[in-house]
Amino acid sequence: VQLQASGGGLVQAGGSLRLSCAASERTFSRYVMGWFRQAPGTEREFVAAISKSGGSTSYADNAKGRFAISRDNAKNTVYLQMNSLKPEDTAVYYCAADSRSYISRYKYDYDFWGQGTLVTVSS
């Protein structure tokens, strides 16, 4: 499956952004979807994931209470609403698809990756 992430940009600290990730296939609902991010010089890290139906979610500790992942299976799209952004949220954000039946925080479990969208939070 091909994934296309969008919605990144420059925002001031305290602001909000909504990232979108559109999938190329109608089998989108067969995949757990995740968001990861990677800042320069760091490892790619887990941000959030959502189950195939959208009924279950998981968040990294630094995303809880600020970020919200959701999906629209009719539109083959997953979203990441990011509020109260901090400079340390600056990174390239990637969406990913996992064909397993459970939510994983482990990047190597994900089968397909989008190209990434840059989020820059200024102080």
Salt bridges, closest charged atoms under 4 A:
GLU43 OE1 - LYS107 NZ 2.96
GLU45 OE2 - ARG37 NE 2.63
ASP61 OD1 - LYS64 NZ 3.42
ASP89 OD1 - ARG37 NH1 2.86
ASP89 OD2 - ARG66 NH1 2.71
ASP98 OD1 - ARG100 NE 3.61
ASP109 OD1 - ARG100 NH2 3.15
